Amino acid sequence: MTVLPPQHPPQHPPERLVRGRPRRRSRARTRWTRWARRWVARRAHLTPSAPVAAWWADRALRTVRRELPTGGTAVRAPAPPPGLPESALVTVEAVLRRRRATCLQRCLVVQAWLGAHGRDHDVVVAVHARDGFGAHAWLADHDEDQSSSWQELTRLPARAPRVRP
């Protein structure tokens, strides 16, 4: 009697063929997927909506990063999916930290999240000229008030987040 080694299923799903060739997956998407799976697996006990909130935060950050250089202060993050609790803001903040969002990018994404949950906050953009030029942004009445060390330049009022057509 011959003993065969156990058959293991393939580790990756079969590639979809595009014009007879395997489709390439982008490295950034693969890295995000691997990171998201590990992050959610370690913190799945936090909330069942964590994966959806993490997905939205990443998508919103990519949108803001893409449109900020050309759109300036008119940029809006997409609206979060309905049904997510406001407590999932912890997950959104974690994704923004992990993805190294700048203060302005972070403020625009969190402003959209809070606006969708009925809490409107203005984004404060400020500058200082000590030790060279510096700029910073924070959410008024949400983040720590930093007006003592920064001179307010402008405020971006809260507005309805962009809704997908």
N, C-alpha and C positions, 0 to 999 in steps of 0.2 A: 504494500500500500504506500503510495507516494503522498507526502505531506506538502501541501503548497503553502507558501507564505501568505499571511492575511492580505486581502486586497484593501487598500486605503483609497477613499475617494480623492479626487484631485483637490488641491488646496485652493485653486482659483477657478471661478466659473469659466466655461469656454469663451474664448474671445468671439465677439461678433465680427463677421466678415464685412468689410466695406470694399466693394469692387474686387472681390476675390482675395483681398489681403487682410490680415488681422488689424483691427482698429487699435491705434496707440492711445493710451491714456496719458493725460498730462501728469507731470511729476507733482505739480502743486496740488492737484486734486487728490492724488494718491497719498501724498503726505498728510493732507487735511483729513482724509478718511481714516488713515491709520491713527492719527492723533485723536480724532473724535471718538473712535471706538474705544481706545484705551481710557480716555478721559471719562466717557460715559460709563464704562464698565466699573471704574473705580468709584464713581459718585452716583451710581444709579439709585442709591437709597435716598438721595436728596429730594427728588421730585420726579414723577413720571413724565413731566413735560420738559425735562432737561434736554433730551436730544433735539426736540423741535426748536427750543429756544436757542440752542447752540447753532443749529443750522441757520436760523434766521439771523443771528448776530453775525455770522460769517458772511452771509449773503449781503446784509446791509452794509457791513464794513467794506466789502469789495465794491459795492455800488458807490459808496461815498468816496473811496480812494480813486475810483475811475473818473468820477465827475467833478471832484473838487478842483483840479487844476484849471479846468475850462469854465465851470459853472460858478465858481467863487462862492459867495454867501447865499446864493439861491439854491444850493444843493439841499435835497431832502432825502432822508433814508426811506426805503420802502416800509409800508405798514406791516407790523407783525401779524402773524396768523391769528384769527379770532380764537378765543377759548383758552389762551395761555394765561395762567395766573400772574399777578404782578410780582409774586415772590420769586418767579423765575429770573428776575433781574440779576440775581447772584450769578446765574449761569451766563447771562449776557456779559456781565462785567468780567467774568473769568475768561471768556473767549476774547474779549477786547484786550485784556492784559496779555494773554498768550500770543495773540497776533500782533502785539506791539503797536497798537493804534496810538496815533498822536493825540494830544489833548483835544484838538478841534474835531478830529474824526470820532473820538469817543463821545464827545458832547453831542454831536449830531445824531449818532445812533441811539444813545440813551434818551435824548430828547424825544425821538420818535417813539421809543418804547413807552416812556412815561406819558406822552401825549395820547397814545392809544389806550392808556388805562385811566384817562381823565385827569391827569396831573400835568398842567402846562407850566414849563419852566423856560426862561429865556437863557440863551447862551451868551455869556459875557466874554468879550475878547478884549484883552488888556495888553499893555506894553510897559517896559521900563528901560531906562537908558543907563542905569548904573552898570559898571563893568562891561560895557558894550551893550548892544541892542538885544532885547529878548521879548518874546511874545508868549502869551498863555491864554487858555480858554477854560471856562468852568461853567457849570449850570447854576444859575441864581436860585437860591433857596433850596438847593439839593446838595451841592458840594460845599465844602468848607469855603467861607467867604475869604477871599484873598485880596480884597481891595486895599488893604493897608500897605501891601508891598508892591502892588501893580496899579498903574493908572488906566482906568477904563477907557477904551477906544470906541467901542460900539457894542450894541446888543442885537442879537438875532432873535426876534420874537418867535414864540411858539406858534406853529401853524399846523394845519392838518397834514399828516404824513402822505406821501405819494401812494396812491392806490393803483394797483395793476389794472390795465385795461381789460 
